[in-house]
């Protein structure tokens, strides 16, 4: 059985990053897009990150172009957009696929570890969110329509859980 820390991904700058760097942290993993109706959630995600980061919380954002081609830009343009428009300070990774044969291994695990409504494993749209506990296991899956602010209580509760020793 896998946990978050068993995976790695390339950062938006192209560097391989072991996700074990966030061991004992609460993480929110989100597939994002720059040209989506939910794109303004970047602002709410940044607010969550700034509010809870000192309590051991991070956001791991993965751009994806599989939904309506709403992330057509290359990694440099995505980073620039996030920096200039939303002043993102949480980790941003390279554009990946979240569904299909080429789905990133992290998302293959997330989808089976916490299926969606009626047991579906597919990611339905941009800004699907997964809350990961300090133990590296999925706590909850959230729909794209769940705003970042609506997750605050769950994040606070997860952050208040004692760090693993």
Helices and strands as residue ranges (DSSP letters): G 4-6, E 8-10, E 16-18, G 19-22, E 26-32, H 41-52, G 53-55, E 57-64, H 75-81, I 82-86, E 91-96, H 105-113, G 117-119, E 129-132, E 138-142, G 148-151, H 152-160
